[in-house]
Amino acid sequence: SGETVIVTKDDLATLPVNRSPEISILEFVPREQVDPIYFDKPYYLEPASKSPKAYTLLAKALEATDRLAVAEFTLRNRTRLAVVRIIDGVMTLQTLLWPDEVRRPDFKFLDTDVELRPQELEMAASLIETMATDFDPSRFEDKYQIELGKLIESKSEGGQAFPETEEPESDDDSEVADLLAALRASVKDRAPQRELAEDAPVKQPRPLAG
């Protein structure tokens, strides 16, 4: 109606949702039905009581059934939706975005009929399979932190760490060629590592829920 209403912190503190410190489990759903696009932040959970039996029982049951526990709780005076999943035997509370917080793609190119030659798709798929491996986050590094260090060091010496360069314009065919060339280069760089990995003894992977 256009009327101004002033709400104070004390008023917000009276909301009933703020009064419960508990994590309420609402239901159990198949793990694959929760799209990772809804994932927000993870928090490790530990038992609130001296005995970890109930905690361990629920964790083992979630692993055995390959399900996630959908939960609600209050964090910083806001109701949050979350799932409880098991990581290395520890219950992890993974907060979720609400559906209205996830943007739906609305790009013009989605209505464009893109022509792909069969050989282009076959080559791209073949190169992807050549680079296929198991995910190991320890193999990667935070390039931002590394470049930030270079920037600080360069500025302390009065220089310029990253001179600007102009990128040439490209058309669709050249972009496809660049993609395939980049994939080929990646495969070539990884070839020695893959040979070493294939010669190394293979350990049986441990099943993880979540």
Buried (B, 14 or more C-beta within 10 A) or exposed (E): EEEEEEEEEEEEEEEEEBEEEEBEBEEBEEBEEBEEEBBEEBEEEEEEEEEEEEBEEBBEBBBEEEBBBBBBBBEEEEEBBBBBBBBEEEBBBBBBBEEEEEEEEEEEEEEEEEEEEEEBEEBBEEBEEBEEEEEEEEEEEEEEEEEEEEEEEEEEEEEEBEEEEEEEEEEEEEEBEEBBEEBEEEBEEBEEEEEEEEEEEEEEEEEEBB
